[in-house]
Structure formats: structure tokens, C-alpha cells
Amino acid sequence: MNQIYHLDEHQPLPGRLAMGVEYDGSAYCGFQRLTHAASVQASLEKALAHIANAPVRVKASGRTDTGVHATRQVVHFDPPTARSEKAWVFGVNAKLPRDIAVRWVKAVPDSFHSRFDALGRRYRYILLNQMSRPVLERANVTWCRDHLNAEAMHIAAQALVGEHDFTSFRAAGCQSRTPWRHLHFIDVKRHGPLVVVDVQGNAFLHHMIRNIVGALVTVGREEQGTDYLVRLLALKDRRQADVTAPGCGLHFVDSLYDERFDLPKELLGPNLLAFLGEETGARGLPDCPLVTSRRDRSTVERAKGGARVI
């Protein structure tokens, strides 16, 4: 896949825009704007305002926790001033700190919503399984010096696929109205010293993936059997579950949308895993009510002429 292409600098982009954003979350208390701490959203909106010469507010496809990274966080916004593709990408990047970057921008229908139109979200958690502590990768992997049995971790993880009550894997302060989520797939594979937990679902609870990884590491260390996650799931009690894995190993790598929006395709990140060669949306979506309802919502709004959703 060619990652180098021409950015138009003459034609202003009309209407609502979708934007792909990458960031190193180490210095931020998550994506969402906060009054008491640094956030990715605040930095992004400040840079957008420089280019638009007016305040800009963005909506994101999902939140990320403190210290969590993203290679394809999709946001949308309604620009107060029309600018070219090059201005929105290169111009905004010139105003952003070095740990945040705009990857692409695209005009979308006024009805597009980065959160409510998302059909699925995909994360990768990277464990560096070696004796010595990491140096070059220290900000984007979690180090584990005990040998991990990746095959046992994968077997244990399959109990989570499908729709379940994930109470045992949600943070105590989780604000979601329901603990039910639908996991499309979860794979655990070893690539040399890297053990990668690759998971996709309709959405995730606060700390859900990190809590799952914490339990999987216990299985990988062979301190628990492959039925461990089945037992934790049945408990429906976070207090009896396992530890929360650190945020530094977690990467938000994809938000999936209906093909009609024609959002840019990219190699899935982070670049540490670029050798896998997998592209955005490469894994299919399950036939489930949420995917069907969101596709239907897009169809209805298209028939109505695209009622604006903010």
C-alpha cells in the first residue's frame, strides 16, 4: 500500500470533515478534553482553531485512557472556514505538538458521526516478552520478563468472543449504563519477543481491554488454566478479578464504518507491527443487531437527505 500521496492545496473542502489522528498518549490523561489535565482533544482543537481562525470542536470515535496511544482515532468536525486538504493536514500538524499528528482528512455527509456511525473498534495490546527492560520501545509496549505462553492465552481469550456481561472487566468508575458488549474477535499471537493481543468489538468499557490483558498475562505465566477467563466472566464482580495492565501497551488502531463513507485505507498500526501488513477493515464484521442498526441508520438518513447529527 502506497502511504505517500498528493494533498490538494487549491480546492477548499466543503461541509463536515472526518479526520484520522495518531498520537502517543504518554503525556496525556486520555483523548477527551479535561479541565484539570492535558488531553489530546484540547491540543487538536487548539491547532484546528489556528487554521480555521475560529474555535473548532471535534467529536471522536472513542475515548482512550491515560497513557493509551492511537494510530487511527477518527474525529469529525464542522469547520467554520473552508480550507484545503493540505491546510487541514500539513497546516494543523505544524501547530500540533510532536506527539500528535493528523494523518488524513476527508469530506463526509453532514449526517456522519464518528462515534455513532462506528460499526466496530479495534485495539492492539503489545507485550514485550524478554529478560531486559525495553529502551527504544519503552513508551509503547508493556514489558513482561516472565515467559508467556501465547497459545494458552489465545485459548483462554476465546471465551470472551460474542455478546457478554463484562462486569468483571470494567473499571469501578465506569460510567456506561450497561456492562454488555459484543467482542467480534480476540487473538493472541507471538511474533518473536512480542506477544500481541488483537481485539475488536462494538465498543469497550472503561479499562476493559487492560483488565482482560491483565487476566491473560496470568494465564500466560501459567499461574491459572485456560478456563480462567470463563470463571472471571461468570463472577460478574470486578473485585474478584485480576490486575489492570498498564496503559502504555495499548493502541487504538481502527474504527470501522460503512463503506459508503469511503474513508481512507491504511496499514494497521502501530508501525512496530507494520510487518503484519494488515489494512484497515481487513477483518469482517459479524452479523449482529448493532452493526445492522447502524447500517440501517445510515441508509435512512441518506434517504432523508442526510439530517445533521452533532
SULCORNOR-V938503 format. One record per residue. OMEGA is omega in whole degrees, -180 to 180 (* if undefined). BURIAL is I if it has 24 or more other C-alpha atoms within 12 Angstrom, else O. D_CENTER is the distance of its C-alpha to the mean C-alpha in Angstrom with 2 decimals. Layout:
# SULCORNOR-V938503
omega:OMEGA burial:BURIAL d_center:D_CENTER
omega:OMEGA burial:BURIAL d_center:D_CENTER
This chain:
# SULCORNOR-V938503
omega:180 burial:O d_center:21.24
omega:-179 burial:O d_center:22.62
omega:-180 burial:O d_center:20.19
omega:-179 burial:O d_center:23.12
omega:-177 burial:O d_center:24.30
omega:174 burial:O d_center:26.42
omega:-179 burial:O d_center:25.17
omega:-179 burial:O d_center:27.67
omega:-175 burial:O d_center:29.41
omega:-173 burial:O d_center:32.00
omega:176 burial:O d_center:30.60
omega:179 burial:O d_center:28.89
omega:-177 burial:I d_center:25.87
omega:167 burial:O d_center:26.82
omega:-177 burial:O d_center:25.19
omega:-179 burial:I d_center:21.60
omega:169 burial:I d_center:19.05
omega:-175 burial:I d_center:15.44
omega:175 burial:I d_center:13.90
omega:-174 burial:I d_center:11.23
omega:176 burial:I d_center:10.53
omega:176 burial:I d_center:10.06
omega:170 burial:I d_center:10.93
omega:-173 burial:I d_center:12.37
omega:-173 burial:I d_center:11.87
omega:-174 burial:I d_center:15.21
omega:-172 burial:I d_center:17.35
omega:176 burial:I d_center:15.37
omega:179 burial:I d_center:15.29
omega:-179 burial:I d_center:11.73
omega:-168 burial:I d_center:10.63
omega:179 burial:I d_center:13.16
omega:179 burial:I d_center:16.75
omega:179 burial:O d_center:19.16
omega:-171 burial:O d_center:22.94
omega:-176 burial:O d_center:23.48
omega:-180 burial:O d_center:20.91
omega:178 burial:O d_center:19.03
omega:177 burial:I d_center:15.69
omega:-178 burial:I d_center:13.56
omega:-179 burial:I d_center:14.42
omega:180 burial:I d_center:18.08
omega:-179 burial:I d_center:18.24
omega:-179 burial:I d_center:16.67
omega:178 burial:I d_center:19.04
omega:180 burial:I d_center:21.92
omega:178 burial:I d_center:21.55
omega:-180 burial:I d_center:21.31
omega:177 burial:I d_center:24.38
omega:-177 burial:I d_center:26.28
omega:-178 burial:I d_center:25.96
omega:-174 burial:I d_center:26.61
omega:179 burial:O d_center:29.39
omega:179 burial:O d_center:28.23
omega:179 burial:O d_center:25.60
omega:176 burial:I d_center:22.21
omega:-178 burial:I d_center:19.65
omega:171 burial:I d_center:16.12
omega:-174 burial:I d_center:13.98
omega:179 burial:I d_center:10.17
omega:179 burial:I d_center:7.96
omega:176 burial:I d_center:6.65
omega:170 burial:I d_center:7.91
omega:-178 burial:I d_center:7.23
omega:173 burial:I d_center:10.43
omega:176 burial:I d_center:13.18
omega:-179 burial:I d_center:12.87
omega:-176 burial:I d_center:9.19
omega:175 burial:I d_center:8.12
omega:173 burial:I d_center:5.89
omega:178 burial:I d_center:7.61
omega:171 burial:I d_center:6.62
omega:-179 burial:I d_center:5.99
omega:177 burial:I d_center:8.73
omega:171 burial:I d_center:11.52
omega:178 burial:I d_center:15.04
omega:177 burial:I d_center:18.37
omega:-174 burial:I d_center:22.09
omega:178 burial:I d_center:23.78
omega:-180 burial:O d_center:27.22
omega:180 burial:I d_center:28.53
omega:178 burial:I d_center:28.08
omega:-179 burial:I d_center:27.12
omega:177 burial:I d_center:26.75
omega:-179 burial:I d_center:23.70
omega:179 burial:I d_center:24.86
omega:-178 burial:I d_center:25.26
omega:180 burial:I d_center:21.77
omega:-176 burial:I d_center:20.28
omega:-180 burial:I d_center:22.97
omega:179 burial:I d_center:24.39
omega:-180 burial:I d_center:21.30
omega:178 burial:I d_center:20.37
omega:-179 burial:O d_center:23.94
omega:-179 burial:I d_center:23.40
omega:171 burial:I d_center:20.10
omega:-172 burial:I d_center:20.21
omega:-179 burial:O d_center:19.68
omega:175 burial:I d_center:16.36
omega:178 burial:I d_center:14.67
omega:171 burial:I d_center:15.16
omega:-179 burial:I d_center:15.05
omega:-179 burial:I d_center:14.67
omega:174 burial:I d_center:16.12
omega:-177 burial:I d_center:17.46
omega:174 burial:I d_center:18.91
omega:-179 burial:I d_center:21.24
omega:177 burial:I d_center:20.26
omega:179 burial:I d_center:22.47
omega:180 burial:I d_center:23.12
omega:-178 burial:I d_center:21.83
omega:176 burial:I d_center:18.24
omega:-174 burial:I d_center:15.69
omega:180 burial:I d_center:12.03
omega:-171 burial:I d_center:11.40
omega:177 burial:I d_center:14.45
omega:-179 burial:I d_center:14.47
omega:180 burial:I d_center:11.09
omega:179 burial:I d_center:12.41
omega:178 burial:I d_center:9.50
omega:-175 burial:I d_center:5.84
omega:179 burial:I d_center:5.54
omega:171 burial:I d_center:5.28
omega:176 burial:I d_center:8.41
omega:-175 burial:I d_center:10.76
omega:175 burial:I d_center:13.72
omega:175 burial:I d_center:17.16
omega:-172 burial:I d_center:20.03
omega:180 burial:I d_center:23.04
omega:-176 burial:O d_center:26.15
omega:-175 burial:O d_center:29.14
omega:-179 burial:O d_center:28.70
omega:-179 burial:O d_center:26.05
omega:176 burial:O d_center:23.59
omega:-178 burial:O d_center:24.52
omega:-177 burial:O d_center:22.66
omega:-167 burial:O d_center:19.39
omega:-176 burial:O d_center:19.91
omega:-175 burial:I d_center:17.07
omega:171 burial:I d_center:14.22
omega:171 burial:I d_center:15.59
omega:-176 burial:I d_center:17.27
omega:174 burial:I d_center:20.93
omega:-176 burial:I d_center:22.87
omega:174 burial:O d_center:26.52
omega:-180 burial:O d_center:27.56
omega:179 burial:I d_center:27.52
omega:176 burial:I d_center:24.75
omega:-175 burial:I d_center:25.69
omega:180 burial:I d_center:22.58
omega:177 burial:I d_center:24.50
omega:178 burial:I d_center:25.24
omega:180 burial:I d_center:21.64
omega:180 burial:I d_center:20.66
omega:-179 burial:I d_center:23.59
omega:-175 burial:I d_center:22.81
omega:-175 burial:I d_center:19.19
omega:177 burial:I d_center:20.50
omega:-176 burial:I d_center:21.92
omega:-177 burial:I d_center:18.55
omega:-177 burial:I d_center:18.03
omega:-178 burial:I d_center:18.95
omega:-176 burial:O d_center:19.26
omega:169 burial:I d_center:20.20
omega:-175 burial:I d_center:20.88
omega:-180 burial:I d_center:18.49
omega:-178 burial:I d_center:20.66
omega:-176 burial:I d_center:21.21
omega:178 burial:I d_center:17.57
omega:179 burial:I d_center:16.84
omega:-180 burial:I d_center:17.68
omega:-178 burial:O d_center:21.16
omega:-179 burial:O d_center:20.11
omega:-176 burial:O d_center:17.49
omega:-179 burial:O d_center:18.43
omega:-180 burial:O d_center:17.33
omega:-179 burial:O d_center:20.51
omega:178 burial:O d_center:19.99
omega:-177 burial:I d_center:18.80
omega:176 burial:I d_center:18.55
omega:-180 burial:I d_center:15.41
omega:175 burial:I d_center:15.41
omega:179 burial:I d_center:13.92
omega:175 burial:I d_center:14.33
omega:171 burial:I d_center:14.67
omega:-179 burial:I d_center:14.33
omega:173 burial:I d_center:16.00
omega:-178 burial:I d_center:17.36
omega:175 burial:I d_center:19.12
omega:174 burial:I d_center:21.10
omega:-174 burial:O d_center:21.35
omega:180 burial:O d_center:24.21
omega:-178 burial:I d_center:23.37
omega:171 burial:I d_center:19.62
omega:-173 burial:I d_center:18.48
omega:172 burial:I d_center:14.99
omega:-174 burial:I d_center:13.37
omega:-172 burial:I d_center:11.26
omega:178 burial:I d_center:10.07
omega:179 burial:I d_center:9.25
omega:179 burial:I d_center:10.37
omega:178 burial:I d_center:11.22
omega:-176 burial:I d_center:9.53
omega:176 burial:I d_center:9.70
omega:178 burial:I d_center:12.41
omega:-180 burial:I d_center:12.68
omega:-173 burial:I d_center:12.66
omega:-178 burial:I d_center:12.61
omega:180 burial:I d_center:10.87
omega:177 burial:I d_center:12.83
omega:176 burial:I d_center:15.88
omega:-180 burial:I d_center:15.67
omega:177 burial:I d_center:15.54
omega:179 burial:I d_center:18.43
omega:-180 burial:I d_center:20.44
omega:177 burial:I d_center:19.77
omega:176 burial:I d_center:21.06
omega:175 burial:I d_center:24.16
omega:-179 burial:I d_center:24.68
omega:177 burial:I d_center:24.19
omega:180 burial:O d_center:26.85
omega:173 burial:O d_center:29.00
omega:176 burial:O d_center:29.65
omega:-180 burial:O d_center:28.74
omega:-177 burial:I d_center:29.19
omega:176 burial:I d_center:26.85
omega:-174 burial:I d_center:27.55
omega:-177 burial:I d_center:25.99
omega:173 burial:I d_center:22.79
omega:-178 burial:I d_center:25.04
omega:179 burial:I d_center:27.17
omega:180 burial:I d_center:24.46
omega:-178 burial:I d_center:23.03
omega:-178 burial:O d_center:26.63
omega:-177 burial:O d_center:27.30
omega:-177 burial:O d_center:24.93
omega:-178 burial:O d_center:25.48
omega:-176 burial:I d_center:23.00
omega:-179 burial:O d_center:26.10
omega:-176 burial:O d_center:27.17
omega:-171 burial:I d_center:23.90
omega:-178 burial:I d_center:22.70
omega:175 burial:I d_center:21.28
omega:179 burial:I d_center:17.81
omega:-180 burial:I d_center:16.41
omega:-179 burial:I d_center:15.80
omega:-172 burial:I d_center:12.60
omega:-179 burial:I d_center:13.43
omega:-173 burial:I d_center:12.55
omega:-179 burial:I d_center:8.87
omega:175 burial:I d_center:6.35
omega:-168 burial:I d_center:2.63
omega:-179 burial:I d_center:4.90
omega:166 burial:I d_center:5.46
omega:-174 burial:I d_center:6.47
omega:-177 burial:I d_center:10.01
omega:175 burial:I d_center:13.12
omega:-176 burial:I d_center:16.84
omega:-176 burial:O d_center:18.58
omega:179 burial:O d_center:20.88
omega:174 burial:I d_center:18.51
omega:178 burial:O d_center:18.70
omega:-176 burial:I d_center:15.62
omega:174 burial:I d_center:15.88
omega:179 burial:I d_center:15.20
omega:168 burial:I d_center:13.96
omega:179 burial:I d_center:14.04
omega:180 burial:I d_center:10.85
omega:-8 burial:I d_center:10.30
omega:-177 burial:I d_center:11.14
omega:175 burial:O d_center:14.76
omega:-179 burial:I d_center:16.06
omega:-178 burial:I d_center:15.24
omega:-180 burial:O d_center:16.38
omega:179 burial:O d_center:19.52
omega:172 burial:O d_center:17.93
omega:-178 burial:O d_center:18.05
omega:-177 burial:O d_center:15.52
omega:174 burial:I d_center:14.43
omega:176 burial:I d_center:11.85
omega:-176 burial:I d_center:12.75
omega:179 burial:O d_center:15.16
omega:-178 burial:O d_center:14.98
omega:177 burial:O d_center:16.71
omega:179 burial:I d_center:15.89
omega:175 burial:O d_center:18.28
omega:-176 burial:O d_center:21.16
omega:-174 burial:O d_center:20.34
omega:-176 burial:O d_center:21.32
omega:179 burial:I d_center:18.02
omega:-180 burial:I d_center:17.31
omega:-177 burial:O d_center:21.01
omega:-179 burial:O d_center:21.24
omega:173 burial:I d_center:18.49
omega:179 burial:I d_center:20.12
omega:179 burial:O d_center:23.42
omega:179 burial:I d_center:22.37
omega:-179 burial:I d_center:21.67
omega:-180 burial:O d_center:25.02
omega:-178 burial:O d_center:26.94
omega:177 burial:O d_center:25.74
omega:-180 burial:O d_center:26.56
omega:180 burial:O d_center:30.00
omega:-179 burial:O d_center:30.53
omega:173 burial:O d_center:29.78
omega:176 burial:O d_center:26.30
omega:-175 burial:O d_center:26.67
omega:174 burial:O d_center:24.59
omega:178 burial:O d_center:21.76
omega:* burial:O d_center:20.71
